[in-house]
Amino acid sequence: MTDRPLGFDTLAIHAGAKPDPATGARQVPIYQTTAYVFRDADHAARLFNLQEVGYIYSRLTNPTVAALGDRVAALEGGAGAVCCSSGHAAQLMALFPLMQPGCNIVAATRLYGGTIQQFSNTIRKFGWSAKFVDFDDEAAIRAAIDDNTRAIFCETIANPGGVVSDLAMLGKLAADVGLPLIVDNTTASPWLCRPIDFGATLVVHSATKYLTGNGTVTGGIVVDSGKFDWSASGKFPSLAAPEPAYHGLNFHAALGPMAFTFHSIAVGLRDLGMTMNPQGAHYTLMGIETLGLRMARHVQNAKTVAEWLEADPRVEGVTWAGLKSSPYHGVAGRIVPKGAGALFTVAVKGGYEACVKLVDSLTLFSHVANLGDTRSLIIHPASTTHRQLDEAAQVRAGAAPNVVRISIGIEDAADIIADLDQALAKATA
Ligand SMILES: *Cc1c(COP(=O)(O)O)cnc(C)c1O
C-alpha cells in the first residue's frame, strides 16, 4: 500500500482488520473467548500496568471488538474508540471520564427520546445533570454553560425530526469555551458526516442502527478525536490528574491522545462492565463493509419519498432537512452535503387518530421502535418512544401527537411510496 490516505469505502472494508495471524482467516474471526493466556508473569504485569497493549479479559478487550473500534475510529477520523453494549451505554461511557458529582452537561432539546430520559432522570443518580437548550440558539447555549459544565451534547441529525445541528457553529463554540463537544452521529453515520472535522471531541454511536444496518445487533461506540487538551482547565481530574481508580495514573500525561480511550477501557469497561460482545462486533463489522452503498441508497430514497409526501394533500408537513422548504436546508447543505439522512417525521391531516391508522394500515413498513434498518420502518413517537414526555416537551422534541416518524429503507422507492399511498388513503378517509 502507498502512503496516500485511503477512501471511505476502502476503510469501511479494511480498517482494523488484518488476516488472522494464527490461521490466515481473511474475515475477522469471532474470538469467542473470555480470557487470554499470558506469556509469563512479567507479561501479565506489563499488561495490567498498561506498559504493553494486549488482551487480558474480554470485559476489557477482545480482538473482534477491537477490530470494530479501530474501524469506526478510522471512519470517523478519531484517535481511538471504545465499543459498548448499546448506544445508551456508549453515552454513559462518553460522560463517565468527564463527570464528577455536581457536574452538568448542556444538551440539545431535540434528541432521541431515550436519551432525553437518560439525561433527565437516570444520570441524576450519579449526581450529574443536563440542561436542555434549543441548539439553534447559540446565545442560549452560551448562557446555559456554567463552571460545572463538562460537555456539550447534540445529535448530528436529530431524532425524530431529522433536524440538522450546525456542528460548525457548535464546534467553534465548544473550542471557545474550552469544553468537549459530544455528538451522537447515529442517524448520519460517518458516511454522511464526520463530526470531528467540525471540532467534535467525542462521537457516540448506536451501532444498532446504520452501522450494522439490518436490525440484528444492539451495540454502541464512543470515538475520541484525541485532540482535546484534558489538562488545560483542571476540570477533568479523571483524565488529567492522578486517577485513584487506576493506582494514581495520570492518563493524559501517560497516554496523550489515547487518554480517553484507555481510561474508558481500563476504568470504564472494567468497573461499569457495559462491554460489547464479539458476536455483535462481528455483525457490525460485516454491516459496515456496505455502509457507503447503503447510505447512498437510504438518502436517495429519502429524497424521493420526502418530495412525494410533501406534494401530497393528505400530508401537512415533512421535516426531511434536504427539502428546499426546510428551515434546515442551508445547514444540511454544509453539514451533511451528501444527504440529510433517511429519518424524518410526517405530519398527517387528522392528527393523532390518523397517525395511528396510518401505522396500522402500512404493509411494507414495519411498525417498530428502531431506525437505520434496510427495511422501511415507522413509529408514532407520541404514543411510544416519546410517550413519557408531556405534550409541550413532545412538541419541543419534534414528536408532536400529529406526526409519525419514518426511517426510509433501501427497498425500491416506488414500493415504499405505493405502501404509503394506500395507507394514507385509509388513514384520512
Ligand atoms: C437508538 C439510538 C440511541 C440508543 O441506542 P441503543 O443502541 O438503542 O441503546 C441513541 N441515540 C440515537 C440517536 C439513537 O437512534
The ligand as an SDF file (V2000), in Angstrom:
LIG
                    3D

 15 15  0  0  0  0  0  0  0  0999 V2000
  -31.1290    4.1980   19.1360 C   0  0  0  0  0  0  0  0  0  0  0  0
  -30.4480    5.4430   19.4970 C   0  0  0  0  0  0  0  0  0  0  0  0
  -29.7540    5.5700   20.7010 C   0  0  0  0  0  0  0  0  0  0  0  0
  -29.7000    4.4690   21.7290 C   0  0  0  0  0  0  0  0  0  0  0  0
  -29.0330    3.3560   21.2050 O   0  0  0  0  0  0  0  0  0  0  0  0
  -29.3180    1.8580   21.7000 P   0  0  0  0  0  0  0  0  0  0  0  0
  -28.3630    1.0480   20.8940 O   0  0  0  0  0  0  0  0  0  0  0  0
  -30.7470    1.5640   21.4440 O   0  0  0  0  0  0  0  0  0  0  0  0
  -29.0060    1.8450   23.1730 O   0  0  0  0  0  0  0  0  0  0  0  0
  -29.1350    6.7650   20.9640 C   0  0  0  0  0  0  0  0  0  0  0  0
  -29.1800    7.7930   20.0930 N   0  0  0  0  0  0  0  0  0  0  0  0
  -29.8350    7.6950   18.9290 C   0  0  0  0  0  0  0  0  0  0  0  0
  -29.8490    8.8630   18.0040 C   0  0  0  0  0  0  0  0  0  0  0  0
  -30.4900    6.5330   18.5840 C   0  0  0  0  0  0  0  0  0  0  0  0
  -31.1470    6.4470   17.4330 O   0  0  0  0  0  0  0  0  0  0  0  0
  1  2  1  0
  2  3  1  0
  2 14  2  0
  3  4  1  0
  3 10  2  0
  4  5  1  0
  5  6  1  0
  6  7  2  0
  6  8  1  0
  6  9  1  0
 10 11  1  0
 11 12  2  0
 12 13  1  0
 12 14  1  0
 14 15  1  0
M  END
$$$$
